[in-house]
Amino acid sequence: MKTKITIATLLFGFTVNAQLEKFEGFWMSGESEFNLIITHNSNKDFLTLYSSSFSVNELSTQSIKSTSKNEINTIFFSENNWDLLVKYTMINDSIMKASFSGSSTGTWIYEKITD
């Protein structure tokens, strides 16, 4: 019985890890001047989200509130006093939707440029 529980736990860990890895990459949206860089640390199974803009010359880190199979919920605080709650939802391997509310409300579609 212990062996079955251990195997199930390991398989669940690998599945969650693979699900988070699909978010990793460089993402751009034609609706925003901010690009999104998502890195994944597979050793700690941890995501980091960076929003960057070359025209505004700003780099901001987003704090992750929660993750699930196809979704990341974050809190975004910018240097320009923009505060947003953002929900990133995977549409497919190369398209992601960002729904946000707070200092502004809307939805952007991001396309993965590279892994």
Backbone torsions as a table, in degrees:
resi	resn	phi	psi	omega
1	MET	NA	-42.5	178.9
2	LYS	-60.2	-38.1	-179.6
3	THR	-63.9	-42.4	179.7
4	LYS	-64.3	-40.8	178.7
5	ILE	-65.3	-43.3	179.4
6	THR	-62.1	-45.2	179.8
7	ILE	-63.9	-43.2	179.0
8	ALA	-62.0	-42.1	178.9
9	THR	-63.4	-44.4	178.5
10	LEU	-63.6	-43.4	178.8
11	LEU	-62.9	-39.8	177.7
12	PHE	-63.4	-41.7	178.3
13	GLY	-61.6	-42.9	178.4
14	PHE	-66.6	-37.8	-179.7
15	THR	-65.7	-46.3	178.9
16	VAL	-62.8	-42.5	179.5
17	ASN	-59.8	-45.5	179.4
18	ALA	-64.8	-35.8	179.8
19	GLN	-66.4	-39.6	180.0
20	LEU	-72.6	-31.9	-179.6
21	GLU	-61.5	-28.7	-177.8
22	LYS	-67.5	-18.4	176.5
23	PHE	-78.1	-21.6	-174.1
24	GLU	-64.4	134.8	175.7
25	GLY	147.5	-171.8	178.5
26	PHE	-106.7	121.7	-174.4
27	TRP	-118.0	138.7	177.5
28	MET	-129.6	149.6	175.6
29	SER	-128.7	135.4	175.7
30	GLY	-72.3	-9.2	-177.4
31	GLU	-95.5	-4.9	-176.1
32	SER	-141.6	149.7	173.5
33	GLU	-85.1	-4.5	178.4
34	PHE	-92.9	128.4	173.7
35	ASN	-95.7	160.5	-177.1
36	LEU	-123.7	127.9	176.1
37	ILE	-116.4	123.6	179.5
38	ILE	-119.1	123.3	176.5
39	THR	-111.6	150.5	-179.8
40	HIS	-127.9	122.8	174.8
41	ASN	-93.9	103.9	-175.3
42	SER	-70.7	-25.1	178.0
43	ASN	-66.6	-40.1	-178.7
44	LYS	-105.0	0.1	-178.1
45	ASP	50.9	57.7	-172.0
46	PHE	-131.2	133.3	176.6
47	LEU	-101.9	146.8	171.1
48	THR	-129.7	132.8	-179.9
49	LEU	-115.0	127.7	177.2
50	TYR	-119.4	131.8	172.3
51	SER	-105.3	128.7	-179.3
52	SER	-133.8	149.6	177.3
53	SER	-139.1	126.7	177.6
54	PHE	-78.1	-31.2	-178.8
55	SER	-76.5	-30.7	178.3
56	VAL	-95.4	-13.4	-178.6
57	ASN	57.5	56.1	-176.1
58	GLU	-138.0	142.3	173.6
59	LEU	-130.4	123.4	-179.0
60	SER	-128.9	143.2	174.9
61	THR	-98.4	139.3	177.6
62	GLN	-100.0	140.6	177.3
63	SER	-90.2	128.1	-178.9
64	ILE	-82.6	125.5	175.4
65	LYS	-87.8	-43.9	-178.8
66	SER	-161.3	158.2	175.2
67	THR	-134.3	151.9	172.2
68	SER	-144.2	-169.5	-174.6
69	LYS	-52.5	-47.6	-175.9
70	ASN	-125.9	21.9	-172.0
71	GLU	-147.9	142.7	172.1
72	ILE	-128.6	130.7	175.7
73	ASN	-111.6	127.9	-175.6
74	THR	-130.9	165.9	169.7
75	ILE	-117.4	129.4	-176.0
76	PHE	-117.8	121.1	174.4
77	PHE	-119.6	119.7	-179.3
78	SER	-100.4	167.1	177.2
79	GLU	-68.8	-18.6	-178.5
80	ASN	-96.2	23.0	178.3
81	ASN	62.6	33.8	171.6
82	TRP	-95.4	127.0	177.4
83	ASP	-120.1	124.9	-176.9
84	LEU	-137.4	146.0	163.8
85	LEU	-99.8	125.7	-175.2
86	VAL	-123.9	133.2	174.5
87	LYS	-114.2	114.2	176.9
88	TYR	-96.1	125.6	-179.4
89	THR	-124.2	126.5	178.2
90	MET	-73.7	125.9	174.7
91	ILE	-89.8	-48.6	171.5
92	ASN	-152.7	-168.0	-174.9
93	ASP	-64.1	-19.8	-176.2
94	SER	-125.1	2.6	179.9
95	ILE	-127.6	132.4	179.7
96	MET	-136.0	138.2	178.3
97	LYS	-101.4	136.0	175.9
98	ALA	-117.1	114.2	175.5
99	SER	-105.0	128.1	-175.4
100	PHE	-133.1	154.6	175.8
101	SER	-148.6	158.7	-177.8
102	GLY	134.5	-120.0	177.9
103	SER	-62.2	-21.2	175.4
104	SER	-149.1	159.8	179.3
105	THR	-130.6	137.6	178.3
106	GLY	170.3	-172.0	178.5
107	THR	-139.0	133.4	175.3
108	TRP	-122.1	150.1	174.4
109	ILE	-107.6	125.3	178.6
110	TYR	-104.8	143.4	174.5
111	GLU	-114.9	133.6	179.4
112	LYS	-74.2	124.4	-179.9
113	ILE	-89.5	-42.7	179.6
114	THR	-155.3	155.4	176.9
115	ASP	-80.8	NA	NA
